[in-house]
């Protein structure tokens, strides 16, 4: 909060009383208030009382940025009144700060976007969640699992293909966030965690959001066209899931399951990009493991917003499971690990895979047993830690296939 420096008007009792009453309703707006006493006494001046009376209604609705109210001691009056900054209404100050900073995700939060990107680009970068890479990791890991699993035994996976899928994950995740924010802009304004998102806060118009979405999809199409025909069709079909996912929270208590179907499509696509077809015995268990994994981490994530979701009227597995959440996600975790093991057996993968799978199982168990579902910060920490679960599974597949 911005602060101001106020010089005391006079030692006259009437003046001090008027000054105190005029500021009483607005002191809560300020921090670090400093009152500086004059260095010499003075005689009461009628002009002083007139100024204070004028300021009384003014201070009810406005605050001063770097305001200095000082006295001209030589003339014994208050003619030296100057504004160092500007004046803005309280109701619009946060929106104005949000606009000037390119749209902060949280009040006071600063990321590399604020430090390195031009101001005009910042809202679009935040719309694509470039400052929060965890979503890209969670979308990319199933792709990397599949590409590595499809590699020839004794050989490293196709690095070019992994690079393409990494860029595709970044673009598709950004496009998904844009679609979500366009559809949910009315809901986002009512949720504490999302009310400062670029479209919800008015920093970007819906038209600007749609234009940006078209740009993202165009770049994604450029990546998709570099794959084989089978993969092009398979990849394009995932857009049905991407566009319909934001609507699921209005229709069902299981939007996390639908997100799992969407986010893990790369488990199918990565294999087909290497092999030109699908092997159901390998890729379907791999795909389902990702769906169960998503049900674990996104249910934990949904507990951050459960109070707001109840007020707004949207649904989630966090609300569906309630106090039984840990029992449910324990079952999903067991199903995830079992599906990964089945996929590895069907792919004839080497023993290092199972060693890393055991480590990943421990990590998943740690999340489920230690998460405090009533603490938003802890839910977010456990959610973000899933990038390491994905890395452990990838390492297991890499070493298991190479050795």
N, C-alpha and C positions, 0 to 999 in steps of 0.2 A: 504494500500500500504506500502510496506517495505521501510525503510528509510536507509540512509547511512550518515556517518560522514566524512566530507571532510576537511582536513587541507590545508590552503592556501599555495601554492607552494613557492611563493617568493613575495617580494615587487617590483620586477623588472616589469616595464610597459609592456614589450614585453611578458613576461611569463603570466601576468594576462590577456592580450588580447587574447592570444592563448587558455588559459584555459577557458575563457568566451565563445569564439566561439565554442569550442569543446563540451561544455555542453548545448549550447542553444537549440539544437533540442531534447534533452532528459530530460530537467528539468521538463517537464510536467508529467514525469513518477513517480516523487518522491514527498513525503510529508516531512514536518519537516526537511528541509535542514538547517544544522548548519555550519557556516564558522568560524573557530577558527584562530585568527591571531597568528603568531609566537611571542614568547616573546622577541626576539631579532632580529635585522636586519642581513642580510647576503649579501655576494657578489653574483652576478649572476653566475650561474654555467652552462656550456654548456650542461651538462647531463640533466638538467631540461627541456630545450627546446626539446631535443630529446625524452624524456618520453612523454611530452604533445603531440608532433606530432604523436607519436605512438598510443596514446590513442584516437586521434580525430576520425578516422573511427570506432574504437571500440565502442565508446559511441553512435554511430548512431543506433545500433541494439541491444545493451545489456544494462542491468541494473545490479547494484551491490546490493547484499543483505548483509547488515551490512558491508559495505566496509569502510576501514579506510586507508586514505592516509596521512602518517605522515612524519615528517622530522627529520633527525638526526642532531640536532643543533651543536653537537661537531665537526662533519666532514664537515658541511656546504654543504651537498648534499642530494639527495632524494633516497638514497639507501634503506632506511627502508620502503619498500612497501609491505604490506601484506594483504591478503584476510582473513576475519574472517568467512565469509559464503561461498556460492558457486555462480556460475554464471549460468543463464539459459536464454534462449531467451524469449523475451516479448511475442511472439505469443503463446508459450506453457506454460507460467507461470500460467495462470488461469486454464488451464486444469490440470496442475501438482498439483496445490493447491486443485482443485476439486477431483483429484484422492487420494491425501493424506488424505483428510477429509472424504472419503467415499461418495463423491458426495453431495454437498450442494444444496438445492432446490433454494436458492437465495444466491447471493454473500454476505458472512458475516453472514448468518443465522445459528444459532446454536440451536439444539433441543436435546431432551433426547437421541436420537439415537447417537449423537456425544459424549455425556457424558458417556453413560452406555454400549453401544454395542461394541464388538470387531471390528476392522477396516475392516476385511474381510466380516463381516455380514452387515455393514452399507449400501452398495449399494442395497442389496436385500430388506432391510427394507424400504429404500426410494422408491424402485420400487413398493412395495406394499402399499406405502403411509401411513406407520404406524405412521409417525409423523404428519399426518393430519387426525384425526379421524372423521371429519365431514361427510365424505363419508360413513363411517361405520354406523354412527347414522342415516343418511338418508335412508340407506338400511334396517337397523334393525327396525325402528319404525313401518312401515306397518306390519311387522311380529308380533310385540308385540301387535299392535292393534287387529289383527285377532285372535291371541291366547287368548287374554283377552276377546274378544267378544264371543269366543266359550266356555268360562268357564260356568259352571253351576251357575245359579243365586244364590247369597248368598255365593259363594265360591271364593277363590282367584284363579288366573290362575295357570296352571301347571308350577312350577318353573324350573323343569328339562327341559321341552320343551323350555322354554324361554332361558335357558342357551345354549342349543344346537343351537337354531336359532341365538343367539348372536354370538357364535363362527362361525357359518356358514356365517353370514353377514360379519364378519371380513375376512374370507377366500375368499368368493366370490367377495367381493369388491377388495381385493388385486389381485385376478386372473383377474378381469376385467381391472384393471389398467395395469397389465403386458401385457395383450393382446393389450390394447390400445397403450402402448408405443412401442411394437414390430411393430405394423402396421403403427404407425404414426411417427416412428423415423426420417424419412426424413423431415416431416413437423415440428416436435418439434425443430429441429435445427434452424428454421427460426423464431420462436416465442420467444419473450423475456422471457415470464413466464416459458417456458418449455425447453429451450435450455440446461439447466444443468441437466436434468433428466438422470438417469444412462445409459440407452441405447443410447439416443440421443448424449450424451457427449462422448461416447466410454468407459465409466467406466466399463460397462458390454457388452459383445458381444451378438448378437442375439441368439447364441447357449446357452449361459448361461441363458439368459432370458427364452428361451423355456424349459430348464431343470427346472428352478424355477417354471414356470407355471405348469409343470407336477407334481411337488411336491405339489403345492397348490391344484390342482384338486384332487390329491390322498387323501389329508386330507379331502377335501370337500366330497368326495365319502364316506369316513368313517362315516361322520355325516349323510349323506343322507340314508345310509343303516340302520340306527337306527330308521327310520320312517316306517310307514305302506306302503304296496305295492302301494296303490293309490298315496300316497305322493311321493314315489320314482319316479314313472313315471312322475308325475306332475313337480317335482323338476328337473329331468333330461332334460325335455323339455325346461326349461329356458335357457339351455346352447346355444340353437340356437340364442336366443336374445343376450346373452352375447358376443358371438363370432362375430355376425354381426353388433352390434352397432357401433364399431369404423369406419365402412365403410359408415355410413349414412351421415356424414358431407360432403362426396364427392358427394352424390347422391341427397340430398334433403335439403331444407331450414328448415326442421322440425326434426333434430336429437334429439332435446329436447323431442319431443313427443315419439320418439322411446326409449329414455332413460327412460321415464316414464313407458312405458310398461315393460321394463327390471327391473328397480329398485323396482317396487311395486309388483313383482310376489309373494313376501312373504305374501301379503294380501290374496292370494288364498291358498298358501301352509300352512300357519299357521292354518287356519280353518280346512283344510283336515287332518293335522297331529293330530288334536284333535278329529274330528268327523268321519274321514275315508271317507268323501265325501264332496261335495260342496253344499251350499244352495245359488243359484244364486240371490235370492231376497236380501240377506244380503251381500254376498261377492263381487258381481259385482259392486254395488254402492261404496263399500269400496275400491275396486281396482281402479275404475275410479276416485275416490276422490284423490287417490295417484298420478294418472297420471296428473290430473290438477294441483296438488300441485307442481309436478316436473316441469311442464311447467312454473310455476311462478318463482321458485327459480333458475332453470337452465338458464332461459332467462336472469335473472339478472346477473347470473354468466358469461354468454356468452358476456355480454357487456364489460368485462375486456379485451377480446381479439379481439374485432371487427376490430380494425385497422390492426392487424396482420393477421386476417382471410381474409381480403380483399386483402392483399398483396400475401398471400399464395394461395388463391383461394378456400378455404373451406367455407361451408355454415352454417348458424345458424338462429334461430328465432330472435336473436338480429339484424342481418342484414335484415331479412325479414320484421320485424315490424318497424325498424328505429325509427322515431320520434313518432310513434303511440304505442310504446311499453307499456306505462302505461295503455292505454285503453285496449289493448289485455290482459295483465296480470291481470287487474281488472276483466275482464270477466272470466278468468281462476280461479281466487280466489273465485268468486261467485259460479262457478260450483263446486269447491272443497268443499266448506262449505255445499252447497245444497246436494251433494252426501253423505257426512258424515251424515247429518241430516236424509236422507232417509234410510240409512243403520241402523241408531239407531232406527228409528221408526219400521222398519221391524224386528229388533231384540228384540223389546219390552224392551229397556234399560231404566233405571231409570232417574229421572230428573237431577241428578248431571252431567250427560253427556252433557246436553244442556247448563248448566251454564259454563262448561269448553269450550264448543264449541263456546260460545259467546266470551269468553276471547281469544280463538285462532283466532277468526275472527278479533278481534281488533288488534292482533299481526300481522296478515297478511296484514290488511289495513295499519298499520303503516309502514311495509316494502315497500309497493307499493307507498304510498304517499310521503314518505320521501327519498327514494333512489335517489341518484345523479348518473344517468346513465353515466355521463361523467367522473366520478371519480372511478378509479379502486379500491382504498382502500375502499370506501363506498359500492361499489357493493359486494366486498368480505365480509365486515362486515354484510351486510343484508343477504347474502347467508348463512354464518355461523350461524346466529341467528335462522335459521329454525330448529335447533335441539330443541329449546324451543317450537316451534309450535308443533312438534311431541310429546314432553313431555306433553303438555297441552291436546292434544287429547287422549293420553294414560291414563292420570290421569282421564279424564272424563269417558272413557270406564271402567276403573278399579273401580271407585267409583259408577258409574251407574250400573254396573253389581253386585257388592258386596252388595250394599244397596237395 
